[in-house]
Amino acid sequence: MKLSHWLPCLDWGRRYDRGSATQDGLAALIVTLMLIPQSLAYAMLAGLPPVTGLYASILPLLAYALFGSSRTLAVGPVAVVSLMTAATLAPLFPAGSAEYVGAAMLLALLSGLLLAAMAMLRLGFIANFLSHPVVSGFISASGILIAVGQLKHLLGVSASGENLPQLLPQLIQALPGTHGTTLLIGVLSLAWLWWARSRLKQLLQGLGLLPQLASNLAKAGPVLAIIVAIAAVALLQLEQAGVKVVGQVPQGLPGLTLPTMDLDLAIQLLPAALLISLVGFVESVSVGQTLAAKRRQRIQPDNELLGLGAANIAASFSGGFPVTGGFARSVVNYDAGARTPMAGVFTALGIGLSVMLLTPLLHDLPQAVLAATIIVAVLSLVDLKSLQHTWRYSRQDGAAQIATLLGVLLIGVEAGILLGVGLSLLLFLWRTSQPHIAVVGQVPGSEHFRNVERFAVIETPSVLSLRVDESLYFPNARYLEDRIGELIASRPQVRHLVLMCSGVNLIDASALDSLHAIVERLHTAGVQLHLSEVKGPVMDQLRRSDFLERFGGQVFISQFEALKQLAPCLHRHLLSHFPCKEIPMKSAHDLVLAAKTRITEVDLSQAEAAIRDADLLIDVREADEYSAAHIPGAINIPRGLLEFKLSNDTQLAERTLKLVLYCKNSGRSALAADALREMGYRNVLSLAGGIEAWQAAGRELLAPTLPAFD
């Protein structure tokens, strides 16, 4: 494996030029202005001295630039990970104490080592156990919990707790002791930050600034709030009036120090470190993939694990705490024009200069301003509308999302996410233990098979076609046995059962035993089991067993081939009615249509003009006919699926569309056009003579090479 696989910087570094440096430098300037207040605020959220947020924004950025694969991901302190850090350490040590800071560094070290180990062992898939509904519920609940937890700084009172039942009573009891000046500073900061977030860009554009410049300047709103607040505290001597400020901030770069090396403490922190690692990885990969896709780039999950691991290890030796990729900062970095991870290096240099030169000025920074910065930032994470959407789409996923949200709010961060993950896994097992199993029949006029309860299809009494829409493994093996037993008992004429395996990706040992049991029971009932549409990997599994030799049936390449061989009389009867090729014609409804077809046909002299004027040219033949040769510009929707496709595709549902249909010799296209007229389509033409007439006239045909599918 090439060294550049683990050090992506060797790849982009070779092509680095002055233009990239200019773009990265400008992006770094914007991100630095955004990161300074955020890093101070998120350190306070984590229960640490604010300066540790700056420390966590220097070496971690350099480490990620070496090992990370995302060109635009902005690494540093983030709200959710800061909350998880506080929830982990608050029960163990007093916030801000030397022991607390050392434990935070140890937590970062453990997170970094876990991420690096997962990278080396290629275990990034573990993060897939955090489903999107669970992550969404967790982030929304974390945003609410963080915002409520910061109210104490806005009010100038004391309160603590890991959840709402602990926080809210203390805040309510402390209301009489609200510090008026602190509240005023906090409310004004909130109002300014909220307005700057939503309105400042438009105002600056109205003053004549270019949109990009206005957007970048608007991102500096928190910096302006900090400058004004520091000046107000210093000039009005508000610290003496009781306004809580950041206080003395050490000047200069952090020295390299070891975190607390306590084996018992490390074992105690390990579960929390694993959760922080997974949550941070999921958040980083989500934003990294989104931004990479916009530039048609890719990120490598293994590199992201290693990059984030290196960043956290660097944080642990430089006085920091756990870090990850931040969504808002990464988007700003991308929008500002960052081209490579060198933007992160420039950002680290900017933070380093700030630590060396500006930290004495932070003494008079009110904690209420940092709290307002946090509240405005985290409320954008709260997405309660997604609860309604998820619940409407899937009750199981909605239940997992709600359980996660309520668990975080009412119990705590770690318990909430574990509850959500556990419930989502249980619901997954329950759902897959009762897979969807459909009796299918042939769609008239096609080689397709669909659910008999949803489509008007053709069935034969002697052949039962059954489609399984799930992999077969131990939780659902018995369910398949029971379902087949019920169906065979209710259909005494059945002599062949064809198990359509197009949706089966795996058959484990338990399911294989169940298939053997099904074969024996079917033989007792005088029924033979067959398989169709078995995927290659599943077929490889079956060949490694003795099932194919013992079950006595056949394995068909398609359900259509199974019907041709197992019900030949029915198949020949259907073919005798079809004029164009060996595909069943249509139902009795279509035979009636054939007698009353009144659709307008267009001959070759008018065809080209009609096709140019049409919104869609549709080839209603089967896919194999279409792939052999078709008229340029035509799309393929087989006759048997045409009404279904047009009814269920919103882009095709407009009844004013101008459509031109054709088939082999206009038989099918005329029937299809008449059916569309009954559905309300008024501008439908059928090409007289079909593709045979088109070809006979020497018109152009296309015969594309279609991709092969496994």
Summary of the structure (lengths in Angstrom):
residues: 710
radius of gyration: 33.1
end to end distance: 28.4
largest distance: 99.3
contacts: 2487
relative contact order: 0.10
helix: 61%
strand: 8%
